[in-house]
Structures are given as C-alpha cells and as structure tokens.
Amino acid sequence: NGLGGIGVCLPSDDPYAGYFNPANGLGAFEGTSYSHSKMGSPWLWDKYHLEYEVWNFGILPKKYPIKLVFSLSKTFLDLGTITQFGEQIGSFNSFMKSDAQTISLAYQAQLKKIPFDFSIGYSRKTAIQVLTENWKTSDELYDYGLLISLPFSFKEISIKNLKLIDDSFDFTLKPSFGYSVSNIGEDIALSSPNADPTPKYLRIGISTSTVLSYKSKWNLLEWKGGRSASDELIEPRYNSDDPIKYQSGLGDVGFFKNVLISETDSLLTIHRGDEWTILDIYTFRKGRKVDITGKIDLQTSGYGYRLAGVFKILYFLLDDPIFETIPKFIDVQYNYSKWEQYSGHPLHDTEFESLSITFNNIDQLIMGLLK
C-alpha cells in the first residue's frame, strides 16, 4: 500500500504481496517456516473497517532449490447498516468477506550460468457479500500469477584479476517481471436474475532491487523500485444494456507505453513505487497510483521496522553468536502506510497498519533441541 500497489512485480517478503500476485510474498521463508500477519484500516472516511489476515506455511529444507508455501488469508470489510436515500435498509450489519487458499512454488537455478528465480502461484477464493436480507451472494473465484527474477552479484566479477568489490562486501542487482490475473470465476447475480461476470483484473509490471551487504549476512543498504499497470479487462461497451465481456491477453495495457514508460491512460491504472531499507532495520516507502477514470491520483507513503536487523547489529558489535542465531529462526516486522489525495476525497488519509511474525528453519530448531 505504501508503494502505490506494485506488489505484482516486486519480489517481497511482505505476506500481503500475495494479494497482488499469488506468486509473490515468499521472500521471508527459509526451510520449514510459519508466519502470521494481521492488518487493519479505517476505510472510506472511517465509515467502515477493513481487516486482512494471513497465515503462511513454508516447507522443504533450505538446502533444496525449491520452496513451497501454503497460505490462508481472510479479508473482511464491515459495512455497518446499509442506507438508501438517507434511510436505513435492514437492521443488521452488512459485510463483504473473502477466504482464500494459496499455493506458491519458487525455484532457483541457472540457465547457461545465468541465475534466475522463478515462482508461480494459484489462489482459490470464496467471496461472500451480505448487503441486506435479500442481497446475498457466495461465489468461487481464483487468481494465478508468475514472478521471474535475474539476481546478479558483482562480488563474482573481476577485471584482469582485480576484484571490483572487497570479499567482505557484496553488491547485487535483481531485475524482475511479474504478471497476475485475479477474480476469475462464474457470473455473479446480486439483486436481479441478470448476472454479471466477476470483475477479472490484470496486473503486470517490472522492478529492480539493489542490495549492498556485508559478509552476505547483513544488508547495509537496499533499494527497490518498480512500476506496473493494471486493467479491469472489460471490453468497450457502447450501450449500458450491452452485456459485460472481458478481454484476453494484456487487455488495454501497452507494455512499453504503460509499464516501461509508465504513461497514464484512461483505460487502466498506473502504479509506481520505491523503497529504501537501512541496516535491515528501517524501511521508507513512496509511491503513486493513478486511475484517471476513477478520479484517483494517490500519493502513497509508508515506513517499517524489522527486528532481525537489530540482532545483526548486536552480533557485529558484541561478537556473541546468540545474536547471529536468533534472526535465523524468528523475525518480527511492523509496517505503516498512508494514502493521500485532495481533502474530501474518500481515500484521502487512508491508513494501514500491520504486524507480522515469522518462524524460520523450524526443522533445524527441532533437530537441535533433540540432540
């Protein structure tokens, strides 16, 4: 949310990245892992409340080039009592919710000495809307996505036997490409026999990550940036009575125009974002989301704190191996983000807060305790 919504293409250890691309959000997991994260937000002038919660289970030991992650997520939007023309409809709280199950597979390998990271993901969702006693729906939807990265290390480069970077340091570059399609499913009939197709949504983007690390264990400085475009994939309708039909492929997205150059367009939404992380502890984020048709031009920002970096500093200062060991097994992150637009816009001053805890290498920990 602080990065303008570029989660489709930026490899991340943020569990909420899976919302934008089910192939993303795997970076936090090592070996047999478990994580839990919860996010809350006052929604639309604090009128409603939005909650999003994720549970992740990672399996397969770290020594293998394959990572398999199962995720369960719940989204809940409390709508309160529905009103029409100033009068309350019904006497119970209306809501929308979604329960999703995601399976993601990541694979690391080399192709003709060129390293690459490849991940794919699939989500199956049950979307429920309860607006009044008579306006209720329950629909099965699914998402799919892929994410490809080409990690490159400058530590391994030398010119005429001259090392470009000291062996204690490493500078890596990681360009990435991401693609996902969400909300594929059968038609939805809410208030009449006439059903509409589910709101199928395409996301596509590119990003770059750069990291300066010390002894390959401690990231001193990290920058990530990306840009993406998203499209509702609806074919042009020349009459409001025409049935809704969806496009295939990239829809109205022009990859060069709307992704590489990030030029805005009335037919889709543009996303841009950057983040900087210092000493694996503090992260600062900026972004922008532009939807001309929806009259949305959001300036997004955010920050976060990570516990693992604190232990790494203590290890290098005190040389106590316990501080090197702790981050291998547990990490805690707090993140905050905010959307800003002109005063009076329903999305202005929307805030998000999340707290995440991750347990990594659980198999190693159990074996160590049993010895």
Salt bridges, closest charged atoms under 4 A:
ASP13 OD2 - ARG306 NH1 2.98
GLU30 OE1 - LYS62 NZ 3.67
GLU51 OE2 - HIS49 NE2 3.40
GLU53 OE2 - HIS36 NE2 2.67
ASP99 OD1 - LYS74 NZ 3.50
ASP117 OD2 - LYS174 NZ 3.46
GLU140 OE1 - ARG124 NH2 3.11
ASP143 OD2 - LYS125 NZ 3.15
GLU222 OE2 - LYS224 NZ 3.68
ASP265 OD2 - LYS257 NZ 3.41
GLU275 OE1 - ARG285 NE 2.91
ASP280 OD2 - LYS312 NZ 2.88
ASP297 OD2 - ARG288 NH2 2.83
GLU324 OE2 - LYS217 NZ 2.66
ASP331 OD2 - ARG306 NE 2.56
ASP349 OD1 - LYS338 NZ 3.38
ASP349 OD2 - HIS348 NE2 3.61
